[in-house]
């Protein structure tokens, strides 16, 4: 943890200027200074309010600038370094919106830098007292889903858009009868004219409640209520009224204040989707590390957070996926852990279970597969069974091929997804 009442942030920087002078400019820009000395910035004010450089370590050089528009003094060598800045809490108070302005504000545009990436943040206890964090987390999600001792097996409504309420409900019925634990709306489906939110929730909850009455198992469905704040409140209340057990919001769409308000309001687990994450992270010398980014949303109230998946269909490397999931399972504060359930998705099937479990060392996750369930040659029930069998094998440290000899659904899945 940082020193009491100070915020710390770690950065990876790239600059053709003297690295310390460049970081000093960043510290000034993000606290009491500006591009020239001004009369009001007295030594006393600096002592009270200026950002401090806590650490600076050179880590290498670059042949060319990673980003356009940076200055380069004649003969300047492009160097990379890790830097840690800290700020007094009195500059902003325990405010997540103003924290973003401080640690991730105008610094990205500074011409001294041809690369700048926020790697991590550490927050004083004041933030734990100011924000509720997840209301359900792993324990509450498991209780509502009725799943203990293994991953929650889930899927996404596909096609992403195009189904109306009745077609969506028909698919949910098929998946519920197949033994699924969790289903979510695609992030593209919220309240379009062809599939109104209210109509979809009523149709889907009739199916889920009927299935629960017959079997005792209530499938958790994350309804995408993304919208304006009052819309999200009304949509949440409808889901709760009809017996639903989860709602979903797209973080980059509703924004930080929207998520904070939803987190304070909700009486259901919040499934946080990170669509748009690539524009914040894909350039290696710009933007955010997920290790830093996820902390903001956990404090705001997320209960589940997407982390991609191993051998995924996107550009993210496996080690980054695992680092993201581990971050979600790492306490934020000693007395307020704010642990959230990582959601593995994107091209997942039975074949990724052993690698995921070996790398993460935990079964506290939602494992969401679309084609890995729906495309199973023996149908969705076999697809769900294949995932459960794969996780049984992984958690028992038995190779999939060996376990598949006595488990037909897994054997067929391995044949189907061998490529």
N, C-alpha and C positions, 0 to 999 in steps of 0.2 A: 504494500500500500504506500501511497505518497506520504510525505510529511503532513501532519494534521493541518487541515484547512488549505491545502494546496492541491491543485489539479496537475497531473503529469500527462504528457503525450510524447510518444516516440515516433520519429519520422525517418524515412529514407529519403535523402536529398541528392540531387545532382547539380553541380554548379561549376562554372569556369572561373568564378571569383574565389577569393580566399574563403574557405568554407566557414570559418568562424565569423568573418565579417558578414557573410550571407545569412547565417543563422541569427546573428545579432539584428540584422534588418528585419527578419521574420518576427523575432521576439518583440521588436519595437512596434511593428505594424499591428501585431495582435494584442498589444496592451497599451502602454501610455505614450509611445513615440509616434513619429511620422518620418517623412523622408528628409527633413531638416530639423535642426535643434530649434525648439520653441521656448519662449520665456517661462511658460507655466510648468514645464517639466523640471521641477526642482529636484535636487538630490533627495529631499524628504519624500516627494511624490514618487520618485523612482523606487525608493526603498519600500514604499508601501504598495505600489501597484504594478511595477514593471514585471514582465515575464523574465524568468531566469533561464540561462542555459545550464542544465544540470549535467549533461554529458555530450561529448562529441567524439566520434570515432571514425577515422577514415577507413573505408572498406574496399576501395578500388578506383579505377579510372574508366573512362568511356572514350571511344574513338570519335564519336559524333554525338551531338545533343539528342536526347530522346524526344524532346518536344520543341516545336517551333516557337520563335518569338523571344527567346532568352537572349540576354546580353552576353557578349564574350569579349573581354578585354584583350588587347593584342598580346599574343603569347600565352594566353590563359589555358591551362590544362583542365580538362573536364574531369572533375573528381566526384566520387560518390562517398557519402558518409551517413552514419546513423547519428541522429541528434535527439536529445530529450529536452523539452521545454517544460517549465512549470509556471503556474499562475496562482496568485492568491485567491481564495474563495470570495474575498470581499469585492473582487472586480465584478462578479456576476451573480453570486448567490447560487443556491442549488437549483438551477434552472436548465433543463435539457435543451430547450430551444436556444438559449444564450450560450450554452456550452458549445453547441455546433458552430455558432458564430465565432467563438474563441479558438477552438482547436482546428476548425475546418472552414474558415472564412476566406478572407482575401489573400491568404498566403499562397494559394495555388497560382495566382496570377503574377506574383512578383517576378520581375525580369531577371533577378539574380539566379533563378532556378530554371534549369531545363528538365528537371524531374523533381517531383515531390509527392510522397505517398505517406499517408497516416497509417502507422503500423499497430499502435496500441494506445489505450488510454487507461489511466488509473484515477479513481475518483475517491474523494474523502467520504466519510460516513454521512455527511450532510445529505448526500444524494439518496442514500438508503432511507433516510427519515422522510425525505420529501416525496418519494415515489413508491407506489405500491408494489411494483414488479408483478410477476405472474401470480394469478389467483389460484391456478390449478396445477400447473407444471406437470411433472411426471406422475406423481402420486394421484392427483385428481383426475388426470386424463385416463390413467389405468383403471381407476375406480369406475368412471363413467362408461368406459369401453368394455369393462369386464374382462380385461386381459392382464394376467400376471405372469412373470417369469420368462417371458419371451417378447420379441418385438411385436408391435401392433402391425398387422398386415393390412395394407390399404391399397386403394386404387383411385383413379381420377375418372370422372365422367368423360367419355370420349364417344363420338366426336366432341371437340371442345365446345363448339357452338353448332346450332342447327336443330337440335332436339327441342321439342316443346315440353311442357310439364308432364304430359301423359307418357311420352317416350322416355323421358328421364326417369319417371317413377317405374316404368316397366324394367329399365336397366337395373335400377336399385333393387327391385324384387328379385331379379335373376342373381345379382351379386349377394344379396342377403341370404338367399337359399343356398348359395355356393359356400357360405361360411365366412364371408369377409368380415373384418373388424371395423374398417374405417373406409369412408368414401368422401371425396371432396369434389366440389365444383371446380371446373377449370377456371383459371383467373380471368379468362375472356368472357365468362358467363356470369352476369349479375342480374340485370333487370331490363333486358331488351324487350321490344314489343312482341317478339315471337315466343318469349319464355319469361313472362313476368315473375319477379321474385316471389310475390305472395302466392301466385298460382303454383309455382314450382314447389315451394315449401309445403303447401297443403297437400299436394299430390304425393310428394316423397314421404312426408311424415305419416300419411295414411298407411303406406306400405311398411315403413319402419315400425310403427306402433302395432300393426297387425302381426308382423313377424315376431315382435317382442312378446305379444300376448300369447302366441302359439308356442314359442320356443324358450322364452325367458332371456333371450339375448337381444339387446338393443344395439343395432349398428350405429356407430358414431358417424354423422354426416356433417361435414364442414360447409355450411352454406355461405357463398360469397356475398357478403353484404356491403362490399366496397361502394362508397358513395359519399355524399355530403353528410355532415355530422348528424343532423336531425333525421335524415334518411336511415343512417346506420342504426340509430337508436330505435326507430320504429321497426326496422327489420329484425334487430336483435330480439325485441319484445315479442314479435310474432313467432320466431323460432322457439323461444322459451315457452310461450303459451301453448304451443302445439307439441311440446315434449322433446324438442331437439336438444342435442347435447354438445354442439360446437358451432362456432361461426368463424368465418375467414375474412381477412382484409389484406389488400395489396399494400404493402408498406410505402412504396414510393408513390403510390397514387393518393392515399389518404394523408400522407405527410405525418410529420412527427406530432404536431398538436392534435391532429385527428386521431392518431393512435393512442396518445395519452388520454384523451377524453373517452375513447372507446374502452380503454383499459380500466378506467375508473368506473365506467358505467356497467360493464358487462357482468352478467351472472353466469356466463358460460365460458368454456375454454376458448382462447383466441388463437386461431391458426394463422400464423403470419407468413404471407407469401412474399418472396423477395424479387418478383419479376422486375426487370430493369437493372438488376445487380451488375450486369456486364458493363454498363456505361460508367459505373463507379469503380470498377476493379480491373477490367481486362488489360489496360495498358499497364505494364509492370512498374513504370516509373511515374504513375499518376493515380490519384484517387485514394481509395481506402483498402485496407486489409479487412477481411471479414472478422478477424479477431477483435478489432476495434469496433466495427460497425454493429455487430450483434449486441454489444453491451448496451447501446442506446435503447434498442427495442425491447430488450429484456426488462430494463427498468420501466419502460413505458407500459408494459403489461402483457407482452406476448407470452403464450404458453408453449407454442410449437414454432420452430423456425426451420425453413428449408436450408439444406446444405449441399444440394446436388447429390451425386452418387458415384460410386466407383465405376470406371469404364463407361462414363456417361456420354450422352449425345452432344454435349456442349464442349467448350474449349478448356474446361478446368481440369487440372491434373489431380490424380488421386490423392497425393499427399496434401494438397490444399483442401480437398473435401474432408479428409480426416481431421486436419487441424481445425477446420470450422466446426465440426461436430464435437470435438473435444472441448473447444471453447464454450459451446452451449452447455456442457456438463461440468464446467469449472465454476466454482462459487465466485460471485462478485464481491461479497463481503462475508466476513466470518460469521456474523450473526444474522445475515440475510442473504442466503446463497443465490436466490433468483435463478435457480436451475430451470432450464427449459428443455423440452424434448426435441432433439434434432430429427428432421424429416429427410430421409433419403429417397430421392426420386430421379427420374430421367434415365430411361433405357434400362431399368432394373429388372432382373429376373432371378431365378433360383441360383444361377451360377455366381452371382456376386455375394451371396450370403457368407461364405467362409472368409473371403478376403475382408469384408466389412467387419465381421466380428473379431477377426484376428487383429486388425489394425486399431479398432476402437476399444476393444476389451470390455464392451458393455452391450446389453440387450435393450437398454432404455432408448428406444428409437421407434419411429414410424417408418416402415419400409413400404413405399408406395410403388406399385408396378402397374402399368397399363397393359401394354402388349404382353408382359410377363404373366398376366392372368388371362386376359381376353383372347390371346392368340394361342393358348395351349390347345393342342390338337384334340384333346378329350373334353374341352369345354372349360368354362370359368371355374367350376367346382374343383376340377383337377388342377387348374392353375393356382388356386388358393392353396390346395393341399400340397402342391409342389414347393411353394414358398415355405410353408410350415415345416415340411420335411427337410428342406435345405437348411433351415435355421436349427432344427433338431440336430442335424449332422454337424453343423458348424459349432454349436455349443457343446457337443459331445466330443469334439475333436476327431470326428470320423470323416475321411475323405468322401466327397460327394459320390464318386463312382462306386465306392463300397456300399454306402448307404442306399444307393439307388437300386442295388440288386434285390432288395426286399421292399422297395417302395416304388410302385408303378408310376405314380404321378410325377415323381422326381425324375425317374428314368426317361420318361417321355419328354419332359421339359429339357433335360440335358441334350437329348437328340435334336430337339427343335431349335434351341438357342446355342448350338455348338459353335456356329460361325462367330 
